[in-house]
Amino acid sequence: MAKKQKSITTKERVVDIQVSKEEKKNTPPLKKNTYKVEMINPAAMIFTKKNYILLGVSLGIILLGFILMSADKNTYGFLALSVAPVVILAGFAFVFYAILYKDKMSEKGEKE
């Protein structure tokens, strides 16, 4: 079996033609190793609106941690040394999640 080679460029993507059984009946037979070309939008957004909202929430959590750290009158108090750093680290973890978040609806749209 010979492997099919696909070439990918920044402006177009070559994909296999997938024809349903009904379309096969209505169309003439295709040549072997036929491909169709899909145009890829080079200006497509990487992040969705939800990603930006999650990033805003995570930055708010980080800001809350710094406010908690500075709000404690005692420099070596429990709030400044224990709670605030944990809140700040949770905010940075949430930033990581917000960057990697991918909506399930957008995945379905890409597959179709």
C-alpha positions, -999 to 999 in steps of 0.1 A, spaced: 0 0 0 13 34 -10 10 61 17 -9 92 7 12 123 11 -5 155 23 12 189 18 3 217 42 11 254 36 1 285 56 -27 294 32 -42 261 22 -46 226 35 -50 195 14 -75 169 27 -90 137 15 -124 140 -3 -150 122 17 -181 113 -3 -212 98 12 -229 68 -3 -257 89 -17 -233 113 -34 -214 84 -49 -245 73 -67 -251 107 -82 -216 116 -91 -192 101 -116 -164 80 -101 -134 99 -88 -98 93 -97 -77 75 -72 -58 97 -47 -81 127 -54 -79 156 -29 -98 188 -23 -82 220 -11 -96 239 19 -86 275 25 -74 282 60 -81 317 74 -47 331 83 -63 357 105 -82 332 126 -83 340 163 -64 315 185 -84 324 216 -122 327 219 -142 351 239 -144 325 267 -106 323 268 -103 361 274 -130 360 301 -111 332 319 -79 352 316 -96 382 331 -109 362 360 -75 347 366 -58 381 366 -85 392 391 -76 362 414 -39 372 412 -48 408 420 -69 396 450 -39 377 463 -17 407 462 -44 428 479 -46 401 506 -9 402 510 -7 440 514 -39 442 536 -25 424 565 -11 449 590 13 424 605 40 416 579 45 381 593 8 374 598 -11 343 586 -29 361 558 3 376 543 25 345 546 0 316 540 -33 326 524 -22 352 499 6 332 482 -17 303 478 -43 326 462 -17 340 439 -5 305 428 -41 295 422 -45 325 400 -14 316 379 -27 280 377 -60 294 364 -41 315 338 -25 282 325 -60 266 323 -74 297 306 -47 296 279 -52 258 272 -90 259 274 -107 249 241 -144 250 237 -161 217 228 -183 235 202 -153 250 184 -138 215 182 -170 202 165 -169 231 141 -133 223 131 -140 186 125 -169 192 101 
